[in-house]
Amino acid sequence: MFGVTTSDDYRPVAWMGRYPVDVTTMLVAVHVGVAILTAIFVAVGGGAILAYLEFNSVAIWSGGQVWRLFTYAFVHAPTASDLLWLAVEMYMLFMFGREVERFLGRRAYIGLYLVLLLLPAVLLAVLGLWSPITFGTSTALHFAIFVAFATIYPNVQLFMRVASKWVALIFIAIGTLSALAAHHWQGLVVLWISVGAAFLFVELRGAGPELAWWNAVKARFASRPKYHVLPKPRARTGGSRSESDDVYTSIDPILDKISKFGIGSLTASERRQLDRERERLLKNSE
């Protein structure tokens, strides 16, 4: 079910009339704006600026051009095929990125985008110490946003009524096989680092499919809960029983959320409500 948020942090950055402007909308606007400016620069003979924006491991280490760790994803060549693919990317970012942002919250979503932007670049910079690497595209980054969506909503039916998790796996397989066939090793590294980072980012926030091995690792290092002996509930009059029923009714949605996404998915307000209702139950049982 779309439109679900588990964070108190989700709110639009601004409004354009009645329409909210979120972080995803701003990212789409930035990428489209950069693509338009790039086409204009190339048209007037300033296309050489693209060489200063793409990822280049030699320039990073020898020239200290660290901005390339960020700008490589905003390099959009003004060819028909590249611009057509950029349109597909922006559509997927707009459609699926907003749902990820709504679920995770604004700050966590920005953190996810920065991780997907920087982690592959840093790894390629390290690998570039052995062999020079140049790179410039945002395809893997925005596909990883879709992977994050598929992790949160794995059974949502998309194209031809295929579940999102299978769509993600199909595209991962296609990207992997094409990179292997072309010996495009840096593309393969970026693809799998981006996909893995998106999946783990969502999992670490208590969403996504339940992983038995991951739960076992968390249980091993998690602090042991403190158990308290609660007094045996006493029989109450009809009015008290009705009050207890109201307590359970008010926390049923929270308990459902815990069962689906884990207690880590609760917002601060939901935790406070859960604590309040627990105190009420304890007082009623005395």
ABEGO torsion letter per residue (X at the ends): XBGBBABAABBBABBBEABBBBAAAAAAAAAAAAAAAAAAAAAAGAAAAAAAABBBAAAAAAAGBAAAAAAAAABBBABAAAAAAAAAAAAAAAAAAAAAAAAAEAAAAAAAAAAAAAAAAAAAAAAAAABBBBBBBAAAAAAAAAAAAAAABAABBBBGGBBAAAAAAAAAAAAAAAAAAAGBAAAAAAAAAAAAAAAAAAAAAGBEBBBAAAAAAAAAABBBBBBBBBBBBBBBBAAAAAAAAAAAAAAAAAAAAAAAAEAAABBAAAAAAAAAAAAAAAAAAX
